[in-house]
Amino acid sequence: MKRLLLSLATLVALALLQPALCAAEATSAGESAVTPATSSVSSGAAEREMATKAAATVGMDKSRAAESPDLLEQFVDSILQAFDLRTSGNTVAHFVISGCLLVAALVMRRVVTRVFFGVFRRFASRTQTTLDDKLFSALEAPVGTLVMLVGLFAALKILKLPPGSDALLQHASTVAFSLAIFWLLLRALNTLLDHAHQVAIARSKGIAAFMPWIKKTLIAVFVVLGVLMVFQSLGFNVRAILAGLGLGGLAFALAAQDTLANVFGSIVVAIDQPFRIGEVVRIGGNVGGVEDIGLRSTRIRLIDKSLMVIPNKTVAAETITNLSRFTRRRFEQVIGLTYDTKPEQMDAMVEEIRRIITSQPEVDAPGVMVFFRDFSASSLDIWVVYEVPDPDFQKAMRVKQRINVMIMRAVEARGLSFAFPTQTVHLAGDVAERLAKAGADQPPGSVR
């Protein structure tokens, strides 16, 4: 804004100096054209010259009136009519009114920013949301700038400027007001996006991870549209500019296919939201925690603490398993007992394991399944399935550890043994006799 105000001040200085320069040139030209014959001009010729100037002034006023006047022009015309200023040149009254308008703009800016926005902020502090507080704070400076621009250009339009300066002032006012309104809308959009980001973080929404680049994208689009609107207001052919941008965009798309594919992949990830920052995922056989989700790639910290960067087009095409979104933890295991276990002992052991698991408060008791399932090669297998409603991994593992220890104690208390892979080799004939004579002592189930 400092650069904008400096540019406007430069325009004002040029607009004020140009009439003086033009008057000086006219004076010098008049002096050089003075001849002895002019001293003898009659009073009738003088009257005719004044009538000609008056007619030219009326024609100029009619040409200005033929143009479509804006609000600022109407405001200036109403002030001139109120003070009955109909002269073609600048008088003391013109300069006094121009200075008064500048002072009034400064005072009005202070009133708007201090009084009106002060009332708005006090009203906003009573509401539950913080969005209105942020909006009023963001819009205070642009609104004050708009008030100051109205006073500045109204003060300049009070003065009678040459046609060239008048056209320059018209373009300067168009650009200045367009930039001020664009600044106001940009700050409002920025405030809304920041508030939406904070709400998404507070409510643990998945879109919170994508809000930074969504904000950058929307602001970039808004800036492009604003620049095009400013060019259109200045009379440029916006369609030709858009056609040129279309051809350039096609060439850019052909040269940056991979980059665009990654951008579209990030959009897919943002819409689908298969994971968030901080969650543990499995992508293409790699398991790790998500550290960052960008426009081009996603960063994952693997289990060995190495950093893996995956392009977003690959993320969008791969099967993703989110290991942080369990609704509950399900455990399935097989407990093998040795073949010397009696049927009565097996029935009692199955019932005891079922009682141990269902007695745990963290376990979903109706979903517990304990059955003597298989005769395996070296064990009698008891199939155990249960679920822990709490999805927290560490809590579920502590429950499983407690259940496993209680099963070990129950097996030991009944004099039973856990089976492990074994083989029994039966020897016959001369080999058995020789081993017996040699005093070979083979423990049951062992191989020598």
C-alpha positions as CSV (number, residue, x, y, z in Angstrom):
1,M,0.0,0.0,0.0
2,K,2.9,2.4,0.5
3,R,3.9,2.0,-3.1
4,L,0.3,2.6,-4.1
5,L,0.1,5.8,-2.1
6,L,3.4,6.9,-3.5
7,S,2.2,6.4,-7.0
8,L,-1.0,8.3,-6.3
9,A,1.0,11.2,-4.9
10,T,3.1,11.3,-8.0
11,L,0.0,11.4,-10.2
12,V,-1.4,14.2,-8.1
13,A,1.8,16.2,-8.4
14,L,1.8,15.8,-12.2
15,A,-1.8,16.7,-12.4
16,L,-1.3,19.9,-10.4
17,L,1.9,20.9,-12.3
18,Q,0.5,20.4,-15.8
19,P,-2.0,23.2,-15.8
20,A,0.7,25.7,-14.6
21,L,3.0,24.5,-17.4
22,C,0.3,24.8,-20.0
23,A,-0.6,28.3,-18.7
24,A,3.1,29.4,-19.0
25,E,3.3,28.1,-22.5
26,A,0.1,29.9,-23.5
27,T,1.4,33.1,-21.9
28,S,4.7,33.0,-23.8
29,A,2.9,32.2,-27.0
30,G,0.6,35.2,-26.5
31,E,3.5,37.5,-25.8
32,S,5.3,36.4,-29.0
33,A,2.2,36.9,-31.0
34,V,1.6,40.4,-29.7
35,T,2.0,43.0,-32.4
36,P,1.2,46.7,-32.6
37,A,-2.0,45.9,-34.4
38,T,-3.3,44.0,-31.3
39,S,-3.1,47.2,-29.2
40,S,-5.7,48.7,-31.5
41,V,-8.3,45.9,-31.1
42,S,-11.6,47.3,-30.5
43,S,-13.9,46.5,-27.6
44,G,-16.2,44.6,-30.0
45,A,-13.5,42.2,-31.0
46,A,-12.7,41.6,-27.3
47,E,-16.4,40.7,-26.7
48,R,-16.4,38.4,-29.7
49,E,-13.3,36.6,-28.3
50,M,-14.9,36.2,-24.9
51,A,-18.0,34.8,-26.6
52,T,-15.9,32.3,-28.5
53,K,-14.2,31.1,-25.3
54,A,-17.5,30.8,-23.6
55,A,-18.9,28.7,-26.4
56,A,-15.8,26.5,-26.3
57,T,-16.3,26.1,-22.6
58,V,-19.9,25.1,-23.0
59,G,-19.0,22.6,-25.7
60,M,-16.4,21.1,-23.4
61,D,-19.0,20.8,-20.6
62,K,-21.5,19.2,-23.0
63,S,-18.9,16.7,-24.1
64,R,-18.2,15.8,-20.5
65,A,-21.9,15.6,-19.8
66,A,-22.3,13.3,-22.8
67,E,-20.0,10.7,-21.1
68,S,-21.5,8.3,-18.6
69,P,-20.8,9.9,-15.3
70,D,-19.8,7.6,-12.3
71,L,-20.7,8.2,-8.7
72,L,-17.6,10.2,-8.0
73,E,-18.4,12.5,-11.0
74,Q,-21.9,13.0,-9.7
75,F,-20.6,13.8,-6.2
76,V,-18.2,16.4,-7.6
77,D,-20.9,17.9,-9.8
78,S,-23.2,18.2,-6.9
79,I,-20.5,20.1,-4.9
80,L,-19.8,22.5,-7.8
81,Q,-23.5,23.2,-8.2
82,A,-24.0,23.7,-4.5
83,F,-21.2,26.4,-4.5
84,D,-22.4,27.8,-7.9
85,L,-18.9,27.3,-9.5
86,R,-19.4,27.6,-13.2
87,T,-16.1,29.1,-14.4
88,S,-13.9,27.3,-16.9
89,G,-10.7,27.9,-14.8
90,N,-9.5,27.3,-11.3
91,T,-10.4,29.9,-8.7
92,V,-9.5,30.2,-5.0
93,A,-12.8,28.5,-4.2
94,H,-11.8,25.5,-6.2
95,F,-8.5,25.1,-4.3
96,V,-10.3,25.7,-1.0
97,I,-12.9,23.1,-1.7
98,S,-10.2,20.6,-2.9
99,G,-8.2,21.1,0.3
100,C,-11.4,20.7,2.4
101,L,-12.2,17.4,0.7
102,L,-8.7,16.1,1.5
103,V,-9.1,17.1,5.2
104,A,-12.6,15.6,5.3
105,A,-11.2,12.4,3.8
106,L,-8.6,12.2,6.6
107,V,-11.2,12.9,9.3
108,M,-13.7,10.4,7.8
109,R,-11.0,7.7,7.6
110,R,-10.3,8.2,11.3
111,V,-14.0,8.1,12.1
112,V,-14.6,4.9,10.1
113,T,-11.6,3.0,11.4
114,R,-11.9,4.1,15.0
115,V,-15.6,4.7,15.6
116,F,-17.5,2.4,13.3
117,F,-15.1,-0.5,13.4
118,G,-14.8,0.0,17.1
119,V,-18.5,-0.5,17.4
120,F,-18.4,-3.5,15.1
121,R,-15.6,-5.1,17.1
122,R,-17.5,-4.7,20.4
123,F,-20.5,-6.2,18.8
124,A,-18.5,-9.1,17.4
125,S,-16.9,-9.8,20.8
126,R,-20.3,-10.8,22.1
127,T,-20.9,-13.5,19.5
128,Q,-19.8,-17.1,19.9
129,T,-17.8,-17.4,16.7
130,T,-14.5,-15.7,16.1
131,L,-14.9,-15.3,12.4
132,D,-16.5,-11.8,12.6
133,D,-13.7,-10.5,14.9
134,K,-11.1,-11.7,12.3
135,L,-13.1,-10.2,9.4
136,F,-13.5,-6.8,11.0
137,S,-9.8,-6.6,11.8
138,A,-8.9,-7.7,8.3
139,L,-11.2,-5.2,6.5
140,E,-10.3,-2.1,8.6
141,A,-7.3,-1.1,6.5
142,P,-8.8,-1.6,3.1
143,V,-12.0,0.3,4.0
144,G,-9.9,3.2,5.3
145,T,-7.9,3.2,2.1
146,L,-11.2,3.3,0.0
147,V,-12.4,6.3,2.0
148,M,-9.1,8.1,1.5
149,L,-9.1,7.4,-2.2
150,V,-12.6,8.8,-2.6
151,G,-11.5,12.1,-0.9
152,L,-8.3,12.2,-2.9
153,F,-9.8,11.8,-6.3
154,A,-12.8,14.0,-5.5
155,A,-10.4,16.8,-4.5
156,L,-8.5,16.4,-7.8
157,K,-11.7,16.3,-9.9
158,I,-12.8,19.6,-8.3
159,L,-9.9,21.3,-10.1
160,K,-10.2,22.1,-13.8
161,L,-7.5,20.0,-15.4
162,P,-6.4,19.8,-19.1
163,P,-7.9,17.0,-21.2
164,G,-4.8,14.9,-21.1
165,S,-4.5,15.2,-17.3
166,D,-8.2,14.5,-17.0
167,A,-7.9,11.2,-18.9
168,L,-4.8,10.2,-16.9
169,L,-6.7,10.9,-13.7
170,Q,-9.6,8.8,-14.9
171,H,-7.3,5.8,-15.5
172,A,-5.5,6.3,-12.2
173,S,-8.8,6.4,-10.3
174,T,-9.9,3.2,-12.1
175,V,-6.7,1.4,-11.2
176,A,-6.6,2.7,-7.6
177,F,-10.2,1.7,-6.8
178,S,-9.8,-1.6,-8.5
179,L,-6.7,-2.4,-6.4
180,A,-8.3,-1.2,-3.2
181,I,-11.4,-3.4,-3.7
182,F,-9.2,-6.3,-4.8
183,W,-7.2,-5.9,-1.6
184,L,-10.4,-5.9,0.5
185,L,-11.7,-9.0,-1.1
186,L,-8.3,-10.8,-0.9
187,R,-8.0,-10.1,2.8
188,A,-11.6,-11.3,3.4
189,L,-10.9,-14.5,1.4
190,N,-7.6,-15.1,3.3
191,T,-9.4,-14.6,6.6
192,L,-12.2,-17.1,5.7
193,L,-9.7,-19.7,4.6
194,D,-7.6,-19.3,7.7
195,H,-10.7,-19.7,9.9
196,A,-11.8,-22.8,8.0
197,H,-8.3,-24.3,8.5
198,Q,-8.5,-23.7,12.3
199,V,-12.0,-25.2,12.4
200,A,-10.9,-28.2,10.5
201,I,-8.0,-28.7,12.9
202,A,-10.2,-28.3,16.0
203,R,-12.7,-30.8,14.7
204,S,-9.9,-33.2,13.4
205,K,-11.2,-33.1,9.9
206,G,-9.1,-34.8,7.2
207,I,-9.2,-31.8,5.0
208,A,-7.1,-29.9,7.5
209,A,-3.9,-31.4,6.1
210,F,-4.8,-30.0,2.6
211,M,-6.0,-26.6,3.6
212,P,-2.6,-24.8,3.1
213,W,-2.3,-25.7,-0.6
214,I,-6.1,-25.3,-1.1
215,K,-5.6,-21.7,0.2
216,K,-2.6,-21.1,-2.1
217,T,-4.6,-22.4,-5.1
218,L,-7.7,-20.3,-4.4
219,I,-5.7,-17.2,-3.8
220,A,-3.7,-17.7,-7.0
221,V,-6.9,-18.1,-9.0
222,F,-8.4,-15.0,-7.3
223,V,-5.3,-12.9,-8.1
224,V,-5.4,-13.9,-11.8
225,L,-9.1,-13.0,-12.0
226,G,-8.5,-9.7,-10.3
227,V,-5.7,-8.8,-12.7
228,L,-7.9,-9.6,-15.7
229,M,-10.7,-7.5,-14.3
230,V,-8.4,-4.5,-13.8
231,F,-7.1,-4.9,-17.4
232,Q,-10.7,-5.1,-18.7
233,S,-11.7,-1.9,-16.8
234,L,-8.8,-0.1,-18.5
235,G,-10.1,-1.1,-21.9
236,F,-7.8,-4.0,-22.8
237,N,-9.0,-7.0,-24.8
238,V,-9.3,-9.7,-22.1
239,R,-10.4,-12.3,-24.6
240,A,-7.1,-12.0,-26.5
241,I,-5.2,-12.3,-23.2
242,L,-7.2,-15.4,-22.3
243,A,-6.5,-16.9,-25.8
244,G,-2.8,-16.4,-25.3
245,L,-3.0,-17.9,-21.8
246,G,-4.8,-20.9,-23.3
247,L,-2.1,-21.6,-25.9
248,G,0.6,-21.1,-23.2
249,G,-1.3,-23.4,-20.8
250,L,-1.4,-26.1,-23.5
251,A,2.3,-25.9,-24.1
252,F,2.9,-25.9,-20.3
253,A,0.7,-28.9,-19.9
254,L,2.6,-30.9,-22.5
255,A,5.9,-30.0,-20.9
256,A,4.9,-30.7,-17.4
257,Q,2.7,-33.9,-17.6
258,D,4.2,-35.5,-14.6
259,T,3.8,-32.5,-12.4
260,L,0.2,-32.1,-13.4
261,A,-0.4,-35.8,-12.8
262,N,1.0,-35.3,-9.3
263,V,-1.2,-32.2,-8.7
264,F,-4.3,-34.1,-9.8
265,G,-3.2,-37.0,-7.6
266,S,-3.1,-34.7,-4.6
267,I,-6.6,-33.5,-5.5
268,V,-7.8,-37.1,-5.5
269,V,-6.1,-37.6,-2.1
270,A,-7.7,-34.4,-0.8
271,I,-11.2,-35.5,-1.9
272,D,-10.9,-39.1,-0.9
273,Q,-9.0,-38.5,2.3
274,P,-7.5,-42.0,2.8
275,F,-5.1,-40.7,5.5
276,R,-4.1,-37.7,7.5
277,I,-0.8,-36.4,8.8
278,G,0.4,-38.4,11.7
279,E,-1.4,-41.6,10.7
280,V,0.3,-44.9,10.0
281,V,-0.4,-46.3,6.5
282,R,0.8,-49.1,4.2
283,I,1.3,-47.9,0.6
284,G,2.8,-50.4,-1.9
285,G,4.2,-52.7,0.8
286,N,5.8,-49.8,2.7
287,V,4.6,-49.1,6.2
288,G,5.2,-45.7,7.9
289,G,3.8,-42.6,9.4
290,V,2.6,-39.7,7.2
291,E,4.6,-36.6,7.8
292,D,3.6,-34.3,5.0
293,I,1.1,-34.1,2.2
294,G,2.1,-31.7,-0.6
295,L,1.1,-30.8,-4.1
296,R,3.7,-33.0,-5.7
297,S,4.4,-35.8,-3.2
298,T,3.6,-37.3,0.1
299,R,6.4,-37.9,2.8
300,I,6.3,-41.1,4.9
301,R,8.6,-41.9,7.8
302,L,9.2,-45.7,7.6
303,I,9.5,-48.0,10.5
304,D,13.3,-47.9,10.3
305,K,13.0,-44.1,10.6
306,S,14.1,-43.5,7.0
307,L,12.1,-40.9,4.9
308,M,10.3,-42.1,1.8
309,V,8.9,-39.5,-0.7
310,I,6.1,-40.9,-2.9
311,P,4.7,-39.0,-5.9
312,N,1.0,-38.3,-5.5
313,K,0.1,-39.9,-8.8
314,T,1.6,-43.2,-7.3
315,V,-0.3,-42.6,-4.0
316,A,-3.6,-42.2,-5.9
317,A,-3.0,-45.4,-8.0
318,E,-1.8,-47.7,-5.1
319,T,-3.8,-49.6,-2.6
320,I,-3.7,-47.8,0.7
321,T,-4.1,-49.5,4.0
322,N,-4.7,-47.1,6.9
323,L,-3.4,-48.8,10.0
324,S,-4.5,-46.0,12.3
325,R,-8.2,-46.3,11.6
326,F,-9.1,-49.6,13.3
327,T,-12.6,-49.6,14.7
328,R,-11.5,-52.4,17.0
329,R,-8.7,-54.9,17.4
330,R,-9.3,-58.6,16.5
331,F,-6.9,-61.3,17.7
332,E,-6.8,-64.9,16.3
333,Q,-4.4,-67.5,17.5
334,V,-3.9,-71.3,17.8
335,I,-2.9,-73.0,21.0
336,G,-1.4,-76.4,20.5
337,L,-1.3,-79.1,23.2
338,T,0.6,-82.4,23.1
339,Y,-1.0,-85.6,21.9
340,D,-0.9,-87.1,25.4
341,T,-3.8,-84.7,26.4
342,K,-7.0,-86.7,27.4
343,P,-10.4,-85.8,25.9
344,E,-11.7,-84.8,29.3
345,Q,-8.7,-82.5,29.8
346,M,-9.2,-81.0,26.4
347,D,-12.9,-80.1,27.2
348,A,-11.9,-78.6,30.5
349,M,-9.1,-76.6,28.9
350,V,-11.4,-75.2,26.2
351,E,-13.9,-74.1,28.8
352,E,-11.1,-72.6,30.9
353,I,-9.7,-70.6,28.0
354,R,-13.2,-69.3,27.2
355,R,-13.7,-68.3,30.8
356,I,-10.4,-66.5,31.0
357,I,-11.0,-64.4,27.8
358,T,-14.7,-63.5,28.6
359,S,-13.7,-62.4,32.1
360,Q,-11.6,-59.6,30.8
361,P,-13.5,-56.3,30.8
362,E,-11.8,-55.0,27.7
363,V,-12.9,-57.9,25.6
364,D,-16.2,-58.1,23.6
365,A,-17.5,-61.2,25.4
366,P,-20.3,-62.1,22.8
367,G,-17.7,-62.3,20.0
368,V,-15.4,-64.8,21.8
369,M,-14.8,-68.1,20.0
370,V,-12.8,-71.0,21.5
371,F,-12.9,-74.5,19.9
372,F,-10.8,-77.6,19.7
373,R,-10.3,-77.4,15.9
374,D,-7.6,-79.6,14.4
375,F,-5.5,-82.7,14.8
376,S,-2.2,-81.3,13.5
377,A,1.0,-83.1,12.7
378,S,2.4,-82.6,16.2
379,S,-0.3,-80.9,18.2
380,L,-3.9,-80.8,19.2
381,D,-5.0,-77.3,18.2
382,I,-7.4,-75.0,20.1
383,W,-8.6,-72.1,17.9
384,V,-9.1,-68.8,19.8
385,V,-10.7,-65.6,18.4
386,Y,-11.7,-62.5,20.4
387,E,-12.0,-58.7,19.8
388,V,-11.1,-55.7,21.8
389,P,-13.4,-52.7,21.1
390,D,-10.7,-50.2,21.9
391,P,-8.7,-49.5,18.7
392,D,-5.6,-48.4,20.6
393,F,-2.8,-50.8,19.7
394,Q,-0.9,-50.7,22.9
395,K,-4.0,-51.2,25.1
396,A,-5.1,-54.1,23.0
397,M,-1.6,-55.7,23.2
398,R,-1.6,-55.4,27.0
399,V,-4.9,-57.2,27.1
400,K,-3.6,-60.0,24.8
401,Q,-0.5,-60.3,27.0
402,R,-2.5,-60.7,30.1
403,I,-4.7,-63.4,28.5
404,N,-1.7,-65.3,27.2
405,V,-0.1,-65.4,30.7
406,M,-3.3,-66.6,32.3
407,I,-3.6,-69.4,29.6
408,M,0.0,-70.5,30.4
409,R,-0.8,-70.8,34.1
410,A,-4.0,-72.7,33.4
411,V,-2.2,-75.2,31.2
412,E,0.6,-75.7,33.8
413,A,-2.0,-76.1,36.6
414,R,-3.6,-79.0,34.8
415,G,-0.4,-80.8,34.1
416,L,-0.6,-80.3,30.4
417,S,2.1,-79.2,27.9
418,F,2.3,-77.0,24.9
419,A,3.2,-78.8,21.7
420,F,6.1,-77.9,19.4
421,P,7.1,-79.5,16.1
422,T,8.5,-82.9,16.8
423,Q,9.1,-86.2,15.0
424,T,9.2,-89.8,16.3
425,V,11.3,-92.3,14.3
426,H,10.6,-96.0,14.8
427,L,13.7,-98.2,14.1
428,A,13.4,-101.9,13.4
429,G,15.7,-104.8,12.7
430,D,19.4,-104.8,13.2
431,V,19.6,-101.1,13.7
432,A,17.4,-101.2,16.8
433,E,19.4,-104.1,18.3
434,R,22.7,-102.4,17.8
435,L,21.5,-99.2,19.4
436,A,20.1,-101.1,22.3
437,K,23.4,-102.9,22.9
438,A,25.3,-99.7,22.7
439,G,23.2,-98.3,25.5
440,A,21.6,-95.7,23.4
441,D,19.1,-93.8,25.5
442,Q,16.6,-92.0,23.3
443,P,14.2,-89.6,25.1
444,P,10.6,-89.8,23.8
445,G,10.1,-87.6,20.8
446,S,13.8,-87.0,20.1
447,V,16.0,-88.0,17.2
448,R,19.7,-88.9,17.5
